[in-house]
Amino acid sequence: MPTTKKIGTPGPKNDKIGGVPTIHYFDFKSRGRGQAVRLLWEDAGIAYEDVRYTFDEYPKYKTTKIAEMNPTSTIPVIELNGNILTQSYAILRHFSRLLGAYDGKSEEEKFFVDQICDIVIDWRSLFIQAFFSPNKDTTYPEHCKTCRPDFLKAINTHLMNNDLSQSGPFIIGDTFTNADIVLYQILHDENLVQEERKGLVEYERLRTLVDGVEGREGVRNFLGSERYLG
Ligand SMILES: N[C@@H](CCC(=O)N[C@@H](CS)C(=O)NCC(=O)O)C(=O)O
């Protein structure tokens, strides 16, 4: 049976999004696409219900409950007021719009947010392919030597060169967006933010971004709480 936990106390931000959402996702520490959605809610101070499936029990639910809710039969799946939301990046953008936050203001800023998010989408797909491969012992080290540095360099270069990134730690300087969340989450899941950012020594701009994300009140409280599972 999946575990269900109520997180937080419903407040004004829940009113803004129209209730208390439920997330269905793996019980995979504080990792994965679903965790990016949880992190946005944690940052915003949104109460939610956290339904977690172990990797062993998930196949049974994938073909039943999850398939009934989501035609692609993948997670995360969100329930909110009888509506079902699927596709994690669309979900993040949806909650950003509902909250009137987590996005750029001008078209130029919004484009840059989406552009970095798109790179992270590509990166995560290749990360998952290598990390969950039956030949992980060879595929993941290979990923860490080849694809991963390419993504790190590309994003670091974007942030070093784009004027929008110069006024603060985030992709859009002082403005925290959903692209910062997905970027932080892939860096976290690749174990690059742990152990004093050891994995980011060559990428100063990315270290600055990670410090900025972890310095946000909601994120800091989450990381220091028992809800953070590594
Ligand atoms: N584009 C989708 C991808 C969803 C996806 O592949 N989810 C993975 C977990 S992160 C999943 O459901 N894996 C189990 C499966 O496909 O059976 C999204 O962003 O939500």
The ligand as a Tripos MOL2 file, in Angstrom:
@<TRIPOS>MOLECULE
LIG
   20    19     1     0     0
SMALL
NO_CHARGES

@<TRIPOS>ATOM
      1 N1          7.2350   13.9380  -19.0440 N.3       1 LIG1
      2 C1          6.7470   13.2490  -17.8920 C.3       1 LIG1
      3 C2          7.6380   12.0400  -17.5940 C.3       1 LIG1
      4 C3          7.0330   11.1930  -16.5070 C.3       1 LIG1
      5 C4          7.9030   10.0110  -16.1560 C.2       1 LIG1
      6 O1          8.5840    9.4110  -17.0000 O.2       1 LIG1
      7 N2          7.8490    9.6590  -14.8730 N.am      1 LIG1
      8 C5          8.6140    8.5440  -14.3740 C.3       1 LIG1
      9 C6          9.0700    8.8440  -12.9550 C.3       1 LIG1
     10 S1         10.0330   10.3260  -12.8390 S.3       1 LIG1
     11 C7          7.7410    7.3130  -14.3050 C.2       1 LIG1
     12 O2          6.5260    7.3870  -14.2450 O.2       1 LIG1
     13 N3          8.3950    6.1650  -14.2890 N.am      1 LIG1
     14 C8          7.7350    4.9040  -14.1020 C.3       1 LIG1
     15 C9          7.1290    4.3510  -15.3390 C.2       1 LIG1
     16 O3          7.2410    4.9370  -16.4180 O.co2     1 LIG1
     17 O4          6.5450    3.2890  -15.2130 O.co2     1 LIG1
     18 C10         6.7110   14.2150  -16.6970 C.2       1 LIG1
     19 O5          7.5220   15.1460  -16.6720 O.co2     1 LIG1
     20 O6          5.8620   14.0460  -15.8230 O.co2     1 LIG1
@<TRIPOS>BOND
     1     1     2 1
     2     2     3 1
     3     2    18 1
     4     3     4 1
     5     4     5 1
     6     5     6 2
     7     5     7 1
     8     7     8 1
     9     8     9 1
    10     8    11 1
    11     9    10 1
    12    11    12 2
    13    11    13 1
    14    13    14 1
    15    14    15 1
    16    15    16 2
    17    15    17 1
    18    18    19 2
    19    18    20 1
@<TRIPOS>SUBSTRUCTURE
     1 LIG1         1 GROUP 0 **** ****
